Structures are given as structure tokens and as C-alpha cells.
């Protein structure tokens, strides 16, 4: 029965580590997209009128 408490503790520790790493990545700008806005104007979706 004590192994369950050990496993719960380890899983909370691992989940906390991943949460801290996620917050670190967001703060350091890992998810900022600086390339797409410059390319968006090249691929505008304008309707083509076939006559």
C-alpha cells in the first residue's frame, strides 16, 4: 500500500517539473511566432473570378 503513496509523490514531482518547464518556455518566447506574419501577405486568399 505504501508503494501507491510513493508513486503518487513521484507523479506529482514529474508533473510539477513539466509545468515549470512549460512556463519557462512560454516566458522565454519559445512559442512566439515571428515568421508567419511576414509570410501571410504573400499568400492572401483572394477570390478568383472566372469569366
N, C-alpha and C positions, 0 to 999 in steps of 0.2 A: 504494500500500500504506500510505502514511503517513496517508491520509485515514481509514482504519479506526481508527487509534490516536486521532486527533482526535475522531472520532465516539464512540468508547468513553469518552473522557475527558469529553466534553460530557454523555453519557447518565448517567455516574456522578455528575456535578455536579448534574444535574436531579433524579435520584433521591434524592440526599442532601438537596437542598433540600425536596423533598416530604416526606421522612421527618422533617426538622426541623420543618416546618410542622405535620405531624400530631401530633408530640409536644407542640408548643406548644399546639395546640388541646385536646388531652387535659388538659394541666396547667391550662389556663385555664378549664376547665369547660364547654367548648362541647358536650360530649356528655352532660352531666348532665341527666337528665330530672326536672324538679321539678313538672311539670304532671300527668303520668299518675297517680301515686299518689293525688292528691286526687280524681281523677275515677273511679278504679277502684271505689270503694264505691258509686257511683251506678249502675253497670252490672254488678251481680253476676249471675252465671249460676246462677240458682236453677231447679231443675226444676219445670215446671208439671204438676200432676196434673189431668187432665181426667176428670171422673166422669160 
